[in-house]
Amino acid sequence: MNKTLHEKEVALDVYFKNLLNKNAKNVVTIIGCGGKTSLLWFLASRVPAFRTLVTTTVRFNLPPYSCGLYANFFNETLAESFSAGFLPPPGVSAAAKGNAGEAASSLKTETLERIIPLFDAVFIEGDGSRRLPLKGWADYEPVIPGQTTLTVGILPLWTLGESVCEKIAHRLPLFCEQSGAAAGEKLRPVHIARLVSGPDGLFKSARGEKLLLFNQIEDEKSLENALLVTKELPPEFRRNIAGIAAVSICQNRFADLTCAV
């Protein structure tokens, strides 16, 4: 284990506060697998802004009001009625097509693009993986709005060493094509690195700065796996990304891997 990583570890919310406080407004789109929704609500609750919007460009389960994660909800009809001079109420708002506490989907593109500037911070879930830890991306995904200032790609690594199959990878044929792994083969760090850095992989539609997070890193073995995958990332990819980190959302932990290997 690399002792230096522990010395550099900070709280995940502190890292994001420092990162996002550099800008007057932030539009963060979260893509990938294994932690998108958790990170979405973590950021909305832990990184304060006067007016915050949580929304999606795909489908997600919108928690009920009673959970206390947001104070206001705007369905598509309400969102479409917002004029350019409208000021949303302070606090965290959610907006989607659907109802609070149910499966919801994206607002119309033109509606979302029009309301984004009304908020100080916008956190968007821009990808879907059918609750599987890995996926292959179709031509039309992920769905990242043009106003995005930071694209966060997130993946878990517990699948390393597992056999590649439909139980761990959504759209298995595309996953195999983009990662270089064959169905039935044991998943290796180089496969995850190709999935992340390839021209048709995780960041293929990224906008703004890019941040790569390996999630569910909660012990020495998982941290070592994160280091192994980072080592396999091409130098050009690593030069053109804002950061690479091992994180645990549930433990509020962030370990910077950008210069670790």
C-alpha positions in Angstrom: 0.0 0.0 0.0 1.1 3.5 -0.8 1.5 5.4 2.5 1.6 8.7 0.5 -2.0 8.2 -0.6 -3.3 8.1 3.0 -1.3 11.3 3.7 -3.1 13.0 0.8 -6.6 11.8 1.6 -9.2 14.5 2.2 -12.9 14.5 2.8 -14.8 14.1 -0.5 -17.1 17.0 0.3 -14.1 19.3 1.0 -12.5 18.4 -2.3 -15.6 19.3 -4.2 -16.2 22.5 -2.3 -12.6 23.6 -3.2 -13.0 22.5 -6.8 -16.4 24.1 -7.4 -15.8 27.3 -5.5 -13.5 28.4 -8.2 -16.5 29.2 -10.4 -19.5 31.5 -9.9 -21.7 28.9 -11.4 -21.3 25.1 -11.9 -23.0 22.6 -14.1 -21.9 19.1 -13.2 -23.0 16.1 -15.2 -22.3 12.6 -13.6 -21.9 9.6 -15.9 -20.8 6.0 -15.5 -21.9 3.3 -13.1 -22.0 2.4 -9.4 -22.6 5.7 -7.6 -24.1 8.3 -9.9 -27.3 8.9 -7.9 -25.5 8.7 -4.6 -22.9 11.3 -5.7 -25.7 13.5 -7.2 -27.5 13.9 -3.9 -24.2 13.9 -1.9 -23.1 17.0 -3.9 -26.5 18.7 -3.7 -26.5 18.4 0.1 -22.8 18.9 0.9 -21.7 21.5 -1.6 -23.8 24.5 -0.7 -25.1 27.0 -3.3 -27.8 29.6 -2.9 -29.9 28.0 -5.6 -29.2 24.4 -6.5 -30.9 22.2 -9.1 -30.8 18.4 -9.2 -32.1 16.8 -12.4 -31.5 14.1 -15.1 -31.1 13.8 -18.8 -32.0 10.1 -18.6 -34.2 8.3 -16.0 -33.7 8.2 -12.3 -35.7 7.4 -9.1 -36.6 10.7 -7.5 -36.8 10.3 -3.7 -40.0 11.5 -2.0 -40.2 14.9 -0.3 -40.1 13.2 3.1 -36.5 12.2 2.6 -35.5 15.9 3.0 -33.0 15.9 0.1 -34.8 18.8 -1.7 -37.2 21.6 -0.8 -38.8 22.2 -4.2 -40.0 20.1 -7.1 -40.7 21.3 -10.6 -42.4 19.0 -13.0 -42.2 19.5 -16.8 -45.2 21.8 -16.9 -43.9 24.1 -14.2 -40.4 24.1 -15.6 -41.7 25.1 -19.1 -43.5 28.1 -17.6 -40.3 29.6 -16.2 -39.5 33.0 -17.8 -35.9 34.3 -18.3 -36.4 36.6 -15.3 -37.7 34.0 -12.9 -35.8 33.4 -9.7 -36.2 29.9 -8.3 -36.6 29.7 -4.5 -33.4 29.3 -2.4 -32.2 25.8 -1.5 -32.2 22.6 -3.4 -34.7 22.1 -6.1 -35.4 18.9 -8.2 -36.8 19.0 -11.7 -37.9 16.2 -13.9 -40.7 14.8 -16.0 -42.8 12.8 -13.5 -43.7 13.0 -9.9 -41.8 13.3 -6.6 -41.1 9.9 -5.1 -41.4 8.0 -8.5 -39.3 7.1 -11.4 -38.7 10.3 -13.4 -37.2 11.2 -16.7 -35.6 14.1 -18.4 -37.2 17.4 -19.1 -37.2 18.5 -22.8 -33.8 19.5 -23.9 -34.8 23.1 -24.7 -36.5 23.4 -21.3 -33.5 22.1 -19.4 -31.1 24.4 -21.3 -33.4 27.4 -20.5 -33.6 26.8 -16.8 -30.0 25.8 -16.1 -28.8 29.5 -16.0 -31.4 30.3 -13.3 -29.4 28.3 -10.7 -26.0 28.7 -9.1 -25.2 25.0 -9.1 -26.7 22.3 -11.2 -26.1 18.5 -10.7 -27.2 16.2 -13.5 -27.4 12.5 -13.8 -26.5 11.9 -17.4 -26.2 8.2 -17.8 -27.9 4.9 -17.0 -26.6 1.4 -16.4 -29.6 -0.7 -15.3 -28.1 -0.9 -11.8 -25.1 -2.8 -13.2 -21.5 -1.9 -12.2 -20.3 -1.7 -15.8 -21.7 -0.9 -19.2 -20.9 -0.3 -22.9 -22.1 3.0 -24.4 -24.4 3.3 -27.3 -24.0 6.2 -29.8 -26.6 8.4 -28.1 -25.2 8.2 -24.6 -24.2 9.5 -22.2 -26.4 12.5 -22.5 -24.4 15.6 -21.4 -25.9 19.1 -21.8 -23.8 21.7 -23.6 -23.7 24.0 -20.6 -21.8 21.4 -18.5 -18.7 22.8 -16.9 -17.5 19.5 -15.3 -18.1 15.9 -16.4 -17.6 13.4 -13.6 -17.1 9.8 -14.6 -17.6 7.2 -11.9 -17.0 3.5 -11.8 -16.6 0.8 -9.1 -13.7 -1.7 -9.3 -15.0 -4.7 -7.3 -15.6 -6.4 -10.7 -11.9 -6.9 -11.3 -11.2 -10.6 -11.5 -14.9 -11.4 -12.2 -15.9 -13.2 -15.4 -17.2 -10.8 -18.0 -20.9 -11.5 -18.5 -24.4 -9.9 -18.6 -24.6 -10.0 -14.8 -22.0 -7.3 -14.4 -22.1 -5.4 -17.8 -25.0 -3.6 -19.4 -25.0 -4.0 -23.2 -22.4 -6.7 -23.0 -21.4 -6.7 -26.7 -20.7 -3.0 -26.6 -18.8 -3.4 -23.3 -16.6 -6.1 -24.8 -16.0 -3.9 -27.9 -15.0 -0.8 -25.9 -13.0 -2.6 -23.2 -11.2 -5.2 -25.3 -12.5 -7.9 -22.9 -14.1 -11.1 -24.2 -17.2 -12.6 -22.7 -16.2 -15.2 -20.1 -12.7 -13.7 -19.6 -11.6 -12.5 -16.2 -11.8 -8.7 -16.0 -8.4 -7.0 -15.8 -7.2 -3.5 -15.0 -6.3 -2.9 -18.6 -9.9 -3.5 -19.6 -11.2 -0.8 -17.3 -8.6 1.6 -18.5 -9.6 1.0 -22.1 -13.3 1.5 -21.2 -12.5 4.8 -19.5 -10.0 6.2 -22.0 -11.2 4.8 -25.4 -12.8 7.0 -28.1 -16.1 5.2 -27.6 -16.0 4.8 -23.8 -16.9 6.7 -20.7 -15.7 10.2 -21.6 -16.5 10.1 -25.3 -19.1 12.9 -25.0 -17.6 14.8 -22.1 -17.9 18.5 -21.9 -16.0 21.0 -19.7 -13.3 19.6 -17.4 -13.2 15.8 -16.8 -12.9 14.1 -13.4 -12.5 10.3 -13.0 -13.7 8.7 -9.7 -13.2 5.1 -8.8 -16.0 4.5 -6.2 -16.5 2.1 -3.3 -12.7 2.2 -2.5 -13.0 1.3 1.2 -10.0 -1.0 1.9 -6.4 -1.6 0.9 -7.2 -4.1 -1.8 -9.7 -1.9 -3.6 -7.2 1.0 -3.4 -4.5 -1.2 -4.9 -6.9 -2.0 -7.7 -7.5 1.7 -8.3 -3.8 2.2 -8.6 -3.4 -0.7 -11.1 -6.2 0.7 -13.3 -4.7 4.3 -13.1 -1.3 2.9 -14.2 -2.9 1.4 -17.3 -4.4 4.7 -18.4 -2.6 6.2 -21.5 -0.4 9.2 -20.7 -2.3 11.4 -23.1 -5.5 10.7 -21.3 -4.0 11.5 -17.9 -2.6 14.8 -19.2 -6.0 15.9 -20.3 -8.1 15.2 -17.2 -8.6 17.4 -14.2 -8.2 14.6 -11.8 -8.3 10.9 -11.0 -9.3 9.7 -7.5 -10.2 6.8 -5.3 -13.4 7.7 -3.4 -16.0 6.3 -1.0 -19.1 8.3 -1.1 -20.6 6.6 1.9 -17.4 7.2 4.0 -16.9 10.8 2.5 -13.3 9.9 1.5 -11.2 11.1 -1.4 -7.6 10.0 -2.3 -6.0 11.7 -5.3 -4.4 9.3 -7.8 -3.6 11.8 -10.5 0.2 11.7 -9.8 0.3 8.5 -7.8 1.9 6.3 -10.5 
